Amino acid sequence: MNPKTKEWKDGILAVVMRDMKNNTLPFKEEQKQKWIVLDGDVDPEWIETMNTVMDDNKVLTLVSSERIPLTPSMRLLLEISHLKNATPATVSRGGVLFVNDSDVGWRPYFESWLNKYKNGKSKDEHAYNVFSICLTQYINETFIDENKTKSHIAPVCEMGQVVTLCTIIDYLYNNLSQQKPLHDMMKRYREDNKEDEIKTIFEAFFVFAGMWAYGASLDEDKLTFSNQWKGMSKIKFPDVGQCFDFFYDPLNATWVHWDEKTTAFDKSFEGLFQNMVVPTAETARQRFLLDLHVKSRRGILYVGSAGTGKTTNIKDYFSTLDKDVTLSAAINFNNYTDSKAL
């Protein structure tokens, strides 16, 4: 409405909603769903006018007193980045329940995950007890607060670290039943009531998962974290090298260097030079973590400075996957990349 002449002029949203309601071209009556997508940050002034649309009335009330109802075929989608400027009335109408991360924290997630070892299909009393004790011994409040002060190569959140911790433990635990040598070993331990050996394996899984969940994103403080973690671990690490240089072998009940997982270089490789990957301990552990997250159907953020081989390692890993099961696509981003280009 013009503040001087008091002349009313319909806005784009009013025109589109009226055309949808009246089935004015290009909208037709036989169309089962008609979408309106509002893309952009919420403004506290115009969003208030949408309150009657978003509540049970489903009616857009204009300043001219015209009322445009939302028909059953009409859909309204607000695609926004945040609700910082929205009022509580708007937030409640959007069906959004705000939960403060600091109030709830990550413990409910961990306890929910842990209960499956107590009451779920993966019921295992030894695993439940060991993981519960390890949480208080390794991931206490002092450790978490100290980890926050360390230098990370990328921003991390507590919930993400706990999800990674649980994902790695689940993968290692499931391997005990999926690989025949490990399955036979665990069966023999349970038949012989070798509880100490079983508990040692589960604690080693927690130690391995914890060092990657809380130490993988560290930058300059990785060595400090390694020394601290090796000192905390009851499963003794070798004196030489960082904790990240080793993985736990349940069959031999010891930490093994990633060099043991390194495969021989394929001398018959005939591809492009930039696609050539020489297997090392570093590529072996990175491939293991990539494979772990892919098989667990979890996302993974691969972070590093330019020229560290991120793209080459990922392409090399995807080239080994079954094309009938996993499809991959490479998209190059730069500062000109927008949604239209994707």
Secondary structure as the mmCIF struct_conf table of DSSP 4:
data_model
#
loop_
_struct_conf.conf_type_id
_struct_conf.id
_struct_conf.beg_label_comp_id
_struct_conf.beg_label_asym_id
_struct_conf.beg_label_seq_id
_struct_conf.end_label_comp_id
_struct_conf.end_label_asym_id
_struct_conf.end_label_seq_id
TURN_TY1_P TURN_TY1_P1 PRO A 3 THR A 5
HELX_RH_AL_P HELX_RH_AL_P1 ILE A 12 ASN A 22
TURN_TY1_P TURN_TY1_P2 ASN A 23 ASN A 23
TURN_TY1_P TURN_TY1_P3 LEU A 25 PRO A 26
TURN_TY1_P TURN_TY1_P4 GLU A 29 GLU A 30
BEND BEND1 LYS A 32 LYS A 32
STRN STRN1 LYS A 34 ASP A 39
BEND BEND2 GLY A 40 GLY A 40
HELX_LH_PP_P HELX_LH_PP_P1 ASP A 41 ASP A 43
TURN_TY1_P TURN_TY1_P5 PRO A 44 ILE A 47
HELX_RH_3T_P HELX_RH_3T_P1 GLU A 48 MET A 50
HELX_RH_AL_P HELX_RH_AL_P2 ASN A 51 MET A 54
BEND BEND3 ASP A 55 ASP A 55
TURN_TY1_P TURN_TY1_P6 ASP A 56 ASN A 57
STRN STRN2 VAL A 59 THR A 61
HELX_LH_PP_P HELX_LH_PP_P2 LEU A 62 LEU A 62
TURN_TY1_P TURN_TY1_P7 VAL A 63 SER A 64
BEND BEND4 SER A 65 SER A 65
STRN STRN3 ARG A 67 PRO A 69
HELX_LH_PP_P HELX_LH_PP_P3 LEU A 70 THR A 71
TURN_TY1_P TURN_TY1_P8 PRO A 72 SER A 73
STRN STRN4 MET A 74 GLU A 79
BEND BEND5 SER A 81 SER A 81
TURN_TY1_P TURN_TY1_P9 LYS A 84 ASN A 85
HELX_RH_AL_P HELX_RH_AL_P3 PRO A 88 ARG A 93
TURN_TY1_P TURN_TY1_P10 GLY A 94 GLY A 95
HELX_RH_AL_P HELX_RH_AL_P4 ASP A 101 VAL A 104
BEND BEND6 TRP A 106 TRP A 106
HELX_RH_AL_P HELX_RH_AL_P5 ARG A 107 ASN A 115
TURN_TY1_P TURN_TY1_P11 LYS A 116 ASN A 119
BEND BEND7 GLY A 120 GLY A 120
TURN_TY1_P TURN_TY1_P12 LYS A 121 SER A 122
HELX_RH_AL_P HELX_RH_AL_P6 GLU A 125 TYR A 138
BEND BEND8 ILE A 139 ILE A 139
HELX_RH_AL_P HELX_RH_AL_P7 GLU A 141 LYS A 148
TURN_TY1_P TURN_TY1_P13 THR A 149 THR A 149
BEND BEND9 LYS A 150 LYS A 150
STRN STRN5 HIS A 152 HIS A 152
BEND BEND10 ILE A 153 ALA A 154
HELX_RH_AL_P HELX_RH_AL_P8 GLU A 158 GLN A 178
BEND BEND11 GLN A 179 GLN A 179
HELX_RH_AL_P HELX_RH_AL_P9 LYS A 180 GLU A 191
TURN_TY1_P TURN_TY1_P14 ASP A 192 ASN A 193
HELX_RH_AL_P HELX_RH_AL_P10 GLU A 195 GLY A 215
TURN_TY1_P TURN_TY1_P15 ALA A 216 SER A 217
STRN STRN6 LEU A 218 LEU A 218
BEND BEND12 ASP A 219 ASP A 219
TURN_TY1_P TURN_TY1_P16 GLU A 220 ASP A 221
HELX_RH_AL_P HELX_RH_AL_P11 LYS A 222 MET A 232
BEND BEND13 LYS A 234 ILE A 235
HELX_LH_PP_P HELX_LH_PP_P4 LYS A 236 PRO A 238
BEND BEND14 ASP A 239 GLY A 241
HELX_RH_3T_P HELX_RH_3T_P2 CYS A 243 ASP A 245
STRN STRN7 PHE A 246 ASP A 249
TURN_TY1_P TURN_TY1_P17 PRO A 250 ALA A 253
STRN STRN8 THR A 254 HIS A 257
HELX_RH_3T_P HELX_RH_3T_P3 TRP A 258 LYS A 261
HELX_LH_PP_P HELX_LH_PP_P5 THR A 262 PHE A 265
TURN_TY1_P TURN_TY1_P18 LYS A 267 SER A 268
BEND BEND15 GLY A 271 GLY A 271
HELX_RH_3T_P HELX_RH_3T_P4 PHE A 273 ASN A 275
HELX_RH_AL_P HELX_RH_AL_P12 ALA A 281 LYS A 295
TURN_TY1_P TURN_TY1_P19 SER A 296 ARG A 297
TURN_TY1_P TURN_TY1_P20 ALA A 306 GLY A 307
BEND BEND16 THR A 308 GLY A 309
HELX_RH_AL_P HELX_RH_AL_P13 LYS A 310 PHE A 318
TURN_TY1_P TURN_TY1_P21 SER A 319 THR A 320
BEND BEND17 LEU A 321 LEU A 321
TURN_TY1_P TURN_TY1_P22 LYS A 323 VAL A 325
TURN_TY1_P TURN_TY1_P23 ASN A 335 TYR A 336
TURN_TY1_P TURN_TY1_P24 SER A 339 ALA A 341
#
